[in-house]
Amino acid sequence: MALKFRSTTPTAVCLALALLCAALPCVALSHATALHRHARTSAASRSAAMRSAAMRSAATPSTAAAFRAAASRTETESASRAAFSKTASKAAASTSRTGTRTSLRASNATSHVGSTRVHSTIDGTRALQALRRRRRLPAERFYASSFTDDATLGDSTAGEDPVVRAAAIQALGNMNGTALAIDPSNGRILAMVNQKLALSSGAEPCSTIKLAVTLAALDEGLITRDTPVNLGGHYTLTLTPALAHSVNPYFETLGRMMGFERVKYYANQFGLGELAGYDIPGEQLGVYPDTELPAKLGGVGRMCSFGESISMTPLQLGALVSAIANGGTLYYLQHPQTPEEIASFVPKVKRTLNIAPLIPEMLDGMEGAVNYGTARSLRANFREFPVLGKTGTCSNNGTRFGWFASYADTPTGRIVTVVFLEGGRPTFGPKAAELTGQFYRALWESNYFDAKAPQVATSIRANRSTP
């Protein structure tokens, strides 16, 4: 087929290609269909002729047998030809469909000739999907157990709230971990299950370190809740989806923008690297290093996304989340040992953090983690009032860590929880969030919260101005 053009513009060339691609499959399909019909007609005619000849020669057995054998071979060959022609027909149809798609693409190409592509900021969901297209790493081996026979062995419980403690024990079950509940309005530890682990030297904070990094970046003026942060190429992300989905490149970028010295300054202000408790027997220090993680291991970016080279205790994380829940007061955590100490309890302030204006910027992300992000497993067990938090999952030397730190806006006030798990593959942040939901469910079913009516349906957004 010959085509003549009066113009040699790109549009004309593309149009010609489209017509040619559309025409070729049609010719192929027509030819294959004709071949198929011819094969069927020829096969039928030959078979009929052979049968007729066999009938005329029936008087001669040997001749009849020969004709029957010939007829059988002819039918076999005819079937083969028919199958071949049918396959050719299908192939032509497939070619037709492919050609049609090709022609459509060519046609679409003509409509875009000379157009300009505009790269705009894409939303958090698309950026997240793009960032998660990573090559799968080899499966990691874990040697620690995720379970224990008795997590309460050796705990001192005389000064704890018995209902809160019972709920924490029920939620933790046989998981190897610790559950901590704190009153953020005064720093009192209401319950501490598995005190040996809670008061240990701590572990890598994993993604829970992102709470401190977020506050630091907000205070430095690098971001607001709606600031798009470029993560490379044309991908940008804002704070809310970054917190909700725990997007590591976002916080790595913030860490590199601030630099190690600024990141360390804020971490120390928020209580990392110092005792969180006041006169709590057996409490140990975590570690915040004085030097940056080597660049070949990820540098300050890795420290701000995974908390690598940092050791944080459940008490330190609980004190920081309590300061977020109460608007900026970093209390010394206290663990009363007797009913008399409860009666004479007096809060002790470590320092006041100037974070009250910053907290509303991060609450949507913490609430989003529970509603649709990394901590949504919590909602499988509990939905009665808002819970805001941050998960963390990482591993070190064959041991996996799972964190979930949160506070709940309950009908009787706010309560902070930290669940920290150690073990193997069953141990991870979403599991800690799931156990936190079971903790609140147990409190709810034990009638721990007095009022359950209109307040439970109120979103945390109603209290944004008074964290």
GUKEZA-252261 format. One record per residue (C-alpha): x, y, z. Coordinates in pm, whole numbers, padded with zeros to 5 digits, always signed. Layout:
% GUKEZA-252261
XYZ/...
This chain:
% GUKEZA-252261
+00000+00000+00000/+00152+00328-00109/+00081+00655+00072/+00168+01002-00048/+00213+01298+00182/+00201+01665+00106/+00366+01738+00437/+00659+01584+00613/+00564+01715+00958/+00601+01480+01258/+00223+01469+01288/+00182+01340+00928/+00453+01077+00975/+00295+00949+01297/-00047+00936+01132/+00090+00731+00843/+00253+00486+01079/-00072+00450+01269/-00267+00370+00948/-00004+00123+00833/+00002-00059+01170/-00376-00078+01168/-00391-00215+00811/-00133-00493+00836/-00307-00699+01109/-00634-00684+00914/-00463-00829+00603/-00304-01103+00815/-00635-01190+00976/-00814-01209+00639/-00545-01434+00494/-00548-01668+00794/-00928-01695+00782/-00922-01785+00413/-00652-02044+00477/-00860-02198+00754/-01171-02224+00530/-00973-02371+00239/-00816-02635+00463/-01152-02743+00602/-01311-02761+00249/-01020-02955+00098/-01008-03197+00389/-01381-03266+00368/-01365-03323-00011/-01072-03565+00011/-01231-03759+00295/-01558-03796+00101/-01373-03911-00213/-01178-04169-00021/-01490-04308+00151/-01670-04334-00188/-01379-04516-00349/-01359-04755-00053/-01727-04841-00087/-01689-04913-00463/-01395-05144-00397/-01552-05327-00102/-01562-05653-00308/-01182-05666-00291/-01087-05687+00078/-00724-05593+00027/-00819-05293-00183/-01082-05184+00069/-00830-05211+00353/-00584-05002+00157/-00844-04735+00094/-00947-04733+00461/-00583-04686+00566/-00543-04407+00310/-00863-04246+00430/-00742-04265+00790/-00412-04100+00695/-00599-03833+00501/-00826-03756+00799/-00523-03732+01029/-00347-03497+00790/-00667-03297+00748/-00703-03264+01124/-00342-03147+01145/-00398-02890+00873/-00717-02772+01040/-00536-02737+01373/-00257-02547+01203/-00497-02313+01029/-00687-02259+01357/-00361-02172+01533/-00270-01937+01250/-00609-01772+01284/-00557-01718+01658/-00209-01581+01598/-00345-01341+01338/-00615-01228+01580/-00349-01171+01846/-00141-00981+01594/-00449-00778+01511/-00501-00684+01874/-00132-00599+01913/-00142-00395+01595/-00452-00214+01715/-00278-00121+02041/+00028-00012+01845/-00184+00200+01618/-00360+00355+01914/-00027+00441+02069/+00089+00588+01741/-00235+00780+01716/-00194+00910+02069/+00162+01005+01984/+00037+01232+01706/-00179+01422+01952/+00119+01485+02179/+00369+01604+01920/+00511+01936+02024/+00348+01924+02370/+00545+02013+02683/+00550+01784+02984/+00507+01961+03315/+00644+01783+03623/+00443+01885+03929/+00457+01784+04293/+00284+01447+04331/+00083+01349+04634/+00214+01149+04928/+00063+00819+04822/+00225+00812+04476/+00560+00923+04616/+00542+00653+04880/+00466+00385+04622/+00761+00496+04412/+00999+00500+04708/+00899+00150+04812/+01000-00004+04477/+01316-00154+04616/+01504-00472+04534/+01425-00740+04793/+01711-00812+05031/+01804-01166+05138/+01602-01295+05431/+01761-01201+05763/+01827-01470+06022/+01711-01415+06380/+01834-01610+06680/+01642-01454+06968/+01305-01584+07088/+00997-01365+07064/+00832-01541+07357/+00885-01591+07728/+00734-01800+08005/+00690-01515+08257/+00756-01149+08175/+00655-01033+08525/+00920-01219+08721/+01084-00988+08979/+00854-00690+08919/+00783-00452+09209/+00411-00382+09191/+00291-00243+09526/+00276+00116+09402/+00120+00051+09061/-00239+00090+08949/-00369-00271+08967/-00623-00231+08686/-00368-00077+08447/-00112-00342+08535/-00358-00625+08479/-00450-00483+08136/-00082-00452+08041/-00008-00811+08144/-00310-00937+07951/-00205-00746+07638/+00160-00852+07651/+00070-01218+07694/+00369-01444+07636/+00554-01198+07413/+00909-01118+07516/+00879-00748+07586/+00782-00474+07824/+00469-00260+07855/+00482+00082+08018/+00188+00311+08107/+00243+00671+08219/+00025+00960+08334/+00165+01245+08116/+00019+01514+08341/+00263+01435+08623/+00512+01170+08511/+00382+00890+08732/+00439+00538+08602/+00103+00363+08637/+00237+00020+08540/+00565-00127+08424/+00551-00494+08317/+00885-00674+08282/+01080-00413+08474/+01411-00584+08408/+01378-00509+08035/+01222-00165+08085/+01512-00055+08306/+01784-00206+08087/+02039-00015+07880/+01783+00003+07598/+01799-00080+07231/+01806+00082+06889/+01498+00307+06875/+01427+00221+06512/+01169+00455+06357/+01049+00597+06689/+01351+00830+06664/+01153+01012+06395/+00945+01184+06663/+01255+01363+06795/+01378+01437+06441/+01038+01584+06350/+01036+01819+06649/+01393+01926+06572/+01319+02002+06205/+01002+02193+06298/+01190+02399+06559/+01468+02474+06310/+01208+02609+06067/+01305+02361+05796/+00952+02229+05753/+00589+02275+05841/+00321+02012+05810/+00265+02109+05444/+00624+02165+05330/+00713+01935+05036/+01055+01776+05089/+01236+01662+04775/+01342+01298+04806/+01521+01278+04474/+01405+01308+04115/+01054+01445+04103/+00935+01281+04427/+00832+01503+04715/+00654+01430+05040/+00506+01624+05330/+00523+01551+05702/+00185+01384+05761/+00224+01088+05521/+00594+01062+05607/+00510+01005+05976/+00204+00792+05910/+00390+00555+05675/+00734+00596+05836/+00909+00695+05512/+01282+00662+05580/+01417+00883+05294/+01213+01177+05425/+01379+01170+05767/+01720+01090+05623/+01689+01410+05421/+01592+01612+05729/+01886+01470+05921/+02133+01564+05649/+01983+01913+05629/+02033+01969+06003/+02367+01794+06044/+02484+01573+06328/+02555+01843+06587/+02206+01995+06565/+02040+01655+06566/+02237+01553+06876/+02156+01882+07053/+01782+01829+07015/+01802+01460+07107/+01975+01548+07433/+01717+01820+07504/+01442+01563+07459/+01604+01334+07718/+01806+01087+07511/+02137+00994+07668/+02028+01069+08027/+01822+00898+08297/+01450+00945+08244/+01344+00841+08593/+01381+01000+08933/+01540+00763+09185/+01418+00447+09012/+01633+00155+09130/+01805-00033+08850/+01745+00220+08571/+02027+00236+08319/+02137+00500+08073/+02079+00472+07706/+02343+00589+07461/+02349+00884+07228/+02692+00883+07061/+02922+01184+07054/+03028+01116+06697/+02833+01072+06378/+02776+00729+06230/+03037+00672+05954/+02922+00779+05609/+02965+00427+05470/+02703+00311+05724/+02458+00588+05639/+02581+00879+05849/+02340+01112+06023/+02065+01020+05776/+02065+00663+05901/+02066+00786+06261/+01754+00992+06191/+01560+00718+06011/+01651+00400+06200/+01823+00536+06510/+02132+00335+06423/+02418+00362+06679/+02168+00502+06933/+02042+00309+07235/+01715+00433+07385/+01527+00298+07686/+01148+00256+07706/+01147+00512+07988/+01325+00773+07775/+01077+00726+07491/+00786+00734+07738/+00909+01065+07885/+00937+01223+07537/+00588+01111+07428/+00454+01238+07762/+00600+01581+07683/+00425+01571+07343/+00098+01470+07512/+00109+01744+07778/+00233+02031+07562/+00605+02042+07640/+00679+01953+08004/+00951+01690+08034/+00884+01525+08368/+01112+01294+08560/+00930+00965+08556/+00850+00831+08901/+00758+00477+09000/+00594+00470+09344/+00677+00157+09545/+00412+00172+09815/+00061+00312+09872/+00221+00575+10098/+00440+00697+09813/+00131+00722+09596/-00044+00935+09857/+00254+01171+09889/+00336+01180+09518/+00470+01515+09390/+00554+01571+09019/+00915+01664+08937/+00988+01868+08626/+01318+01806+08450/+01277+02096+08205/+01021+02269+07989/+01055+02219+07615/+00949+02500+07384/+00754+02267+07156/+00391+02366+07223/+00359+02558+06889/+00517+02265+06703/+00305+01980+06834/-00009+02052+06625/+00205+02018+06310/+00286+01653+06382/-00041+01525+06531/-00203+01444+06197/+00089+01218+06113/+00079+01041+06450/-00297+00995+06423/-00259+00880+06062/-00014+00609+06169/-00298+00450+06369/-00582+00519+06128/-00419+00409+05803/-00043+00380+05849/+00209+00150+06013/+00011+00119+06340/-00331+00046+06190/-00321-00302+06349/-00419-00125+06672/-00764-00053+06533/-00834-00422+06490/-00874-00434+06869/-00977-00083+06968/-01166+00210+06813/-01346+00378+07102/-01125+00689+07128/-00830+00840+06937/-00480+00700+06979/-00176+00876+06828/+00165+00716+06800/+00470+00595+06613/+00595+00245+06537/+00952+00124+06502/+01099-00196+06357/+01466-00285+06311/+01722-00548+06407/+02074-00587+06536/+02295-00897+06556/+02016-01147+06505/+01766-00979+06740/+01463-00794+06611/+01305-00497+06790/+00947-00381+06775/+00838-00047+06926/+00514+00140+06958/+00493+00464+07157/+00161+00647+07179/-00085+00848+07380/-00460+00816+07394/-00716+01089+07442/-00943+00901+07683/-01266+01022+07847/-01078+01058+08176/-00761+01220+08047/-00456+01126+07846/-00245+00818+07901/+00092+00732+07743/+00196+00379+07655/+00522+00229+07534/+00536-00133+07419/+00881-00265+07338/+00938-00619+07204/+01255-00821+07149/+01287-01145+06957/+01277-01293+06610/+01052-01268+06307/+00719-01239+06500/+00858-00923+06664/+00797-00590+06485/+00641-00247+06535/+00288-00325+06407/+00275-00616+06655/+00354-00374+06939/+00072-00150+06811/-00165-00446+06805/-00083-00525+07170/-00144-00160+07260/-00493-00193+07115/-00547-00500+07332/-00429-00300+07634/-00691-00029+07576/-00955-00293+07506/-00882-00457+07842/-00908-00121+08022/-01234-00045+07844/-01389-00378+07934/-01284-00339+08297/-01471-00003+08311/-01151+00187+08380/-01283+00492+08197/-01577+00655+08369/-01747+00845+08085/-01783+00675+07752/-02044+00881+07578/-02007+01187+07356/-01634+01231+07419/-01535+00901+07263/-01655+01011+06921/-01463+01339+06936/-01158+01347+06712/-00825+01455+06846/-00842+01745+06603/-01077+01923+06844/-00783+01956+07084/-00513+02059+06839/-00463+02399+07005/-00413+02248+07352/-00189+01942+07317/
